Amino acid sequence: MVNHSLFLSLLVLLVLIPSSAYTQQDSVNTGTKSADQQSLESLRTMDPTLSPYFPRWSICEPNLQLKIFQIFKLEGKKVSQDDMKNIVVTTSPVTSEDGISSILLIECGKNERMNSNLVEVKMSNLTEYILSKKYCHNEIPIAFPPSQAQVEAITNFLEMPTNVTHSFSLSAFEQTIKIGKESGYWVRSIVGTEGAGYTFISSGESKVQIHHPLYVNDNPEVSEAKRKAIPNLLNFHIGMGYRLQDTSNGVLNFLPQRQLNAGYGGKGIFGFDFHAPFNPDFGVTFHVEVPMQGIDSLKPIERGTYSAYFKENPLSPRDPLVVAPLLRITGNTGLFYNWWLDDKFENFIRLDLGMNYTEVREVQVVERSNENGVFVLNDKTDGLSFYHPTQFLDWLYAKVEYRNQSTFPFGLSAQYSNQIFLGRVYLPLIGNWLYLDARYSIPMRSESRPFERSVFMISPVLRLNI
């Protein structure tokens, strides 16, 4: 409320102070005006876009509507009978000693208005009655001043905003931290492989990535707001992936038991977003995750850290295979476009379209002969499957993401990749520091795979920015 009052005070000063230097004679003078007089009149004229932040009401009293409508007609304003039903009065929140506010603006319809100087002259006999509100009228709620999110373009408001020096966010899905100047490093810890459609623990792996810009956006033909939103044309990230060893869901027993696993040895991760210099809203994205080690049938494993299922053994039907599916190479590449829906940068959409590559290899979990309790992975057994893109929908990667960054920031996204639909929605709970983040994935392929399940997960998000 303090910020709102300060904002209103500044607006009142901008609107009212010049009026003290402007006389009634100037307002009715139809002759040639001097440059000083024209300047004073332009200062006295209130910008209608500011009116939502001042006390306003609409008039529904027919007799008063008619009187104001006739005055507008006599002044040569282009108003119609329908406009008579849409008359709005805007007043100053600053009251005089007798407790009466002053009229700043009267609007008749969407296109015609009279500012305070004309109202004083043309409606002097109605001013007191209009301000009394002793007639049929409807109050219009006062809008709050724009938040920082409304006046700055931010491509990733929740996890990685571009307008902060220090940042921290914490949720079950992701943890991020940034310390230092605006073009500094971001460190992200991510659970899951959402580029392939596997959210949270369903992929059996997590990763740590470092994000850093390389190519500054200094194109003078791009607006300052856009340069703040996209301060760098090339943003790259590099990191490592590691496997989740706990196969139980623990307190998350509402989630389906995960079946996928990451292999030992970790993964190397690399990617970038490159924005076109001539139009930073348009660009190319690339991301790949590659295992650092192959499958060694001689290397012992910890059996309890691998999720597995039974599968028919073609060589011995009475002795089924114990199979662990391993998520191997994943990645996606394509084109993206950032679409701002308004000049206030409140509504933002990012569109991605390209191709995805995801491969899952089944391996047999087998106990080494003559060594009780020692298990290895064998990928040479008959009957194992190797899942990788074989048709168009396997390759398709498409994502649309919408973010509303006004005083109530929220966002939602829909992704189709690896024939899995992944949806997400987040919204604020308390201010701009506590959010709720929900994600849902569901396989869309006609033939189900034993390691794919529908997953719904919801998490609070703690977010602190400086």
C-alpha angles and dihedrals in degrees: 000000000000091000091047092052092048090049092051092047091055091049091050091052091051092049103037109032096069090052091071089067095047119085132207089243090061092051095056099036106117094184128090112308124216121238090255092052092049091050092050092049093050090051091049092052110094119225105240090216088070095054096088088069093058132068108281140171137175122234118234098168104114096209093050091043090055094049093051091044091054091051090053090050092050089052090057095251116157099240131147135204089264090056089059088070091054107060116145127188121206119194139182117264088215110089128206125234092275090054097249122129123218125243113248101176142001117197126196110192123332099300110034128070144156121218125215098276093056092043090055091053104034099035103031091128092051101041097088092046093047091052093047092066089209092144139061109304140146121224117229114213116246113247121230118244116264116279122231088260091057096054098043129058111235121178095195108026098171110041107015113017115183097215100067136085098202125026140172132178131174131191139136090262102045145001122202135181134182126181124177140024122355093263093048134115128296120204116202129186110196130188113209138011103265095168086072093041096257107126128195115339096344091095094053093229144086133193144202119217136184117212122198135162121237109176120049119221101232099148105144091205091065117085119255091243091056092047089055091049093046104025092164132043096204121044117175132185133196131181152130132268124213135188126254108234101189108091095184123083093221110189089358092076091141089072120086114256108268119241104181123091137192116229124244119268097051130245136273114229129198135162148137146197113222117194118204110250092221092051116013092192089071124063154125126272129199132178132167136174117195128182113245094213136039126227111283113195090199097054113099117230137198101255095202092061095062124079111217143171136199122262132182114269110223091201097047116018091187092055108057121201121252101224130193116190113218122204105223129168116007131170148133138207135180148110127304136192129197110213121193110199097198143018092251091064091231097127120049132176127187118196122197126185126171143091135305132208121198127164130186121186123199116220131184118244104216135171112240112248116258091007112094115209095013113117133186137182118248120191096175098075120116116249098040121127132223112205118202137136112299103153139038097265090052089059098042118108118181131159136171121189127187125193128184108200102182127113088301103043116197136152145192136189141187123203133184114194135142086006090295125120114218120187129185137184131177132181137171122264101179121013115300096314106065121050139165118232123192128181132183129187128186129176113242101187120117094231112053122224119220094234098051121092137165108259130195118183132170127189140172116243122215110202129182124176134177 
